[in-house]
Amino acid sequence: EVMFRWIYNDFPNFILPDQRRFVSQTTGNLYIAKVEASDVGNYSCFVSSPTIGKSVFSMPIPLIPQIE
């Protein structure tokens, strides 16, 4: 079993799923609907496997909304 979580800016600020944010436990993708200015920052994927007791972080991915 593999679990996907996303971190906003710094550990341990985990993203909590809400009306706008969703983390797929199938693909690990983070989905954000209606990106807002408060969403700007760095996101890192945190993947863990309780079965083998290992965890890994991705490199930070910056979110910079495009101005229309």
N, C-alpha and C positions, 0 to 999 in steps of 0.2 A: 504494500500500500504506500502511495506517495501522496503527500499533502502539499498544496501550493498556497502560499500567503504572500502578500505584497507589503513592502515597507515604504512609508512615505518619509523622505529625507533621512532620518536617522533611526537606527535600531533603538528601542523596540516599538516604534510608532507604526504598528500594523494597521492596514486599511481594514475597516469594518464594513462589510457589505451593507448597503442601504438602498434607497430608491434610485440612486444614480450610479452606484459602483457594484460590480459583480466580478468575482474571481471564478473562472471555470476550473473545476477539479478534474476535468478531462484533459484539457490542453494546458492549463496554467495561465492562460491569458487573463489580463486585467481589462475590463471594459468600463469605460466612464462615459455616461450619457450627459450631454449638455455641459461640456467642460467650462469651468468658471475660473476666474482669476485666482481664487484660493486653492485651485488644484495645481498651480505652477510649482514645480519643485523636481526633486530627483526620486525616482522609484526603483526599488530593487526587488527582484523576486527571491523569495526564501522557500526553498524546496527541502522537505524533510521526509525521512522514511523511518517511522517508529520501528518497523520490522527489523531493520539492520542498524538502527541507532545512529544514522548519519544525517547531516544537514549541510546545505550549501547555499550561498548567496550569489546572485548575479551581480555584474558590474552595474553601477547606477545608470539609469536611463532618464535623461532630462525630459520633462514635459514643458514645452513652450508653445502655447496656443498661437495660432495664426490670427492676425488682425484682419477682419474683413473690411 
